[in-house]
Structures are given as C-alpha cells and as structure tokens.
Amino acid sequence: MLGNYALYADKEGVYNPVYFYGNHLHIFDETTCDYSMSVQSDKTTVFARVNQIDFNGLKIHCVRCDARLVRQHSSFNNAKTQIFQCVFCNLKA
C-alpha cells in the first residue's frame, strides 16, 4: 500500500492508482499521467502536473479498498498538492 502511484483516468473519469517504481520526484517526467499520489503511513498526498483551481471534482480510487478518496482540509494544501482520505478504510498518507 505504501509508496508512489501514477493516477490514470478510466472511461468514467475516475482515477486509478498504478504503482510507480521510480523516484517520486521524476514521476511526471517518466509517465504521461496528470496526477500522482504518494501514500505514507499517516496521509495520502495527491500531486498535480499543473496548477489546479479545484480538486473537489477529482475522483480517485483508494489503493487498499477501491473506495473513493475525499479531499481533506489541511494547511498543506495548495494549487498543486492536496491531502486526501479514504471514506471507508480512512487510509491517510
């Protein structure tokens, strides 16, 4: 579960995580994804390739239980980085 993931959209526009084996700092250089996700023991952080105005419409599947991640309010959030949490298993990164 822990690690770095590239996020790719399916036909319905829901982003599915695909494990990324490289350095998280190079994920946008080595993949074609617009979003990446870093899962650590205490939170899930989603990064965007370009500045985003609104992360609320972003639909992401959880790595652990395949449920939906929802955006959490945090002082860490900005135009390229947001904290998310699973609605079922409370997975945080």
C-alpha positions as CSV (number, residue, x, y, z in Angstrom):
1,M,0.0,0.0,0.0
2,L,2.7,2.5,0.9
3,G,4.6,4.0,-2.0
4,N,4.2,6.2,-5.0
5,Y,1.5,5.9,-7.7
6,A,0.7,7.4,-11.0
7,L,-3.0,8.1,-11.5
8,Y,-4.7,7.3,-14.8
9,A,-8.3,8.0,-15.6
10,D,-10.7,5.3,-16.8
11,K,-13.7,5.7,-19.2
12,E,-15.8,7.1,-16.4
13,G,-13.2,9.7,-15.4
14,V,-12.3,8.0,-12.2
15,Y,-8.5,7.9,-11.5
16,N,-7.0,4.6,-10.7
17,P,-3.6,4.3,-9.0
18,V,-0.8,2.3,-10.7
19,Y,2.3,1.6,-8.6
20,F,5.3,3.6,-9.7
21,Y,8.7,2.0,-9.1
22,G,10.9,5.1,-9.6
23,N,11.7,8.2,-7.7
24,H,8.5,10.3,-6.9
25,L,10.3,13.5,-8.0
26,H,10.6,12.1,-11.5
27,I,7.1,10.6,-11.9
28,F,5.8,13.4,-14.2
29,D,9.0,13.2,-16.4
30,E,8.8,9.4,-16.8
31,T,5.0,8.9,-17.2
32,T,2.1,10.5,-19.1
33,C,-0.1,10.9,-16.1
34,D,-1.5,14.3,-14.9
35,Y,-1.7,13.3,-11.3
36,S,0.4,11.3,-8.9
37,M,-0.2,10.0,-5.4
38,S,2.1,9.4,-2.5
39,V,0.8,7.0,0.2
40,Q,2.7,7.1,3.5
41,S,1.7,5.8,6.9
42,D,0.0,9.0,8.1
43,K,-1.6,10.6,4.9
44,T,-2.3,10.3,1.2
45,T,-1.0,13.2,-0.9
46,V,-2.1,13.9,-4.4
47,F,0.2,16.0,-6.7
48,A,-0.9,17.6,-10.0
49,R,1.3,18.2,-13.0
50,V,-0.1,21.7,-13.4
51,N,-1.8,24.1,-11.0
52,Q,-5.4,23.1,-10.3
53,I,-8.1,25.5,-9.3
54,D,-10.4,22.9,-7.8
55,F,-9.5,19.4,-6.6
56,N,-13.1,18.7,-5.4
57,G,-14.2,17.2,-8.6
58,L,-11.3,14.7,-8.7
59,K,-12.4,11.1,-8.3
60,I,-9.7,8.7,-7.1
61,H,-9.9,5.1,-6.1
62,C,-8.3,4.0,-2.8
63,V,-5.3,1.8,-3.1
64,R,-6.4,-0.5,-0.3
65,C,-10.2,-1.0,-0.6
66,D,-11.1,0.5,-4.0
67,A,-13.4,3.1,-2.4
68,R,-13.4,6.8,-3.2
69,L,-10.9,9.2,-1.7
70,V,-12.2,12.6,-0.5
71,R,-10.2,15.8,-0.1
72,Q,-9.3,16.8,3.5
73,H,-8.8,20.3,4.7
74,S,-5.2,20.9,5.6
75,S,-2.7,23.9,5.8
76,F,-0.5,21.8,3.5
77,N,-3.0,22.1,0.6
78,N,-2.1,24.4,-2.3
79,A,-2.7,24.6,-6.1
80,K,-0.5,21.5,-6.9
81,T,-0.8,19.5,-3.7
82,Q,-3.8,18.2,-1.8
83,I,-4.4,15.8,1.1
84,F,-7.0,13.0,0.6
85,Q,-8.5,10.3,2.8
86,C,-10.5,7.2,2.0
87,V,-14.2,7.2,3.0
88,F,-14.1,3.6,4.2
89,C,-10.7,2.5,5.5
90,N,-9.5,6.0,6.5
91,L,-6.2,5.5,4.6
92,K,-4.2,8.6,5.0
93,A,-0.8,9.5,3.6
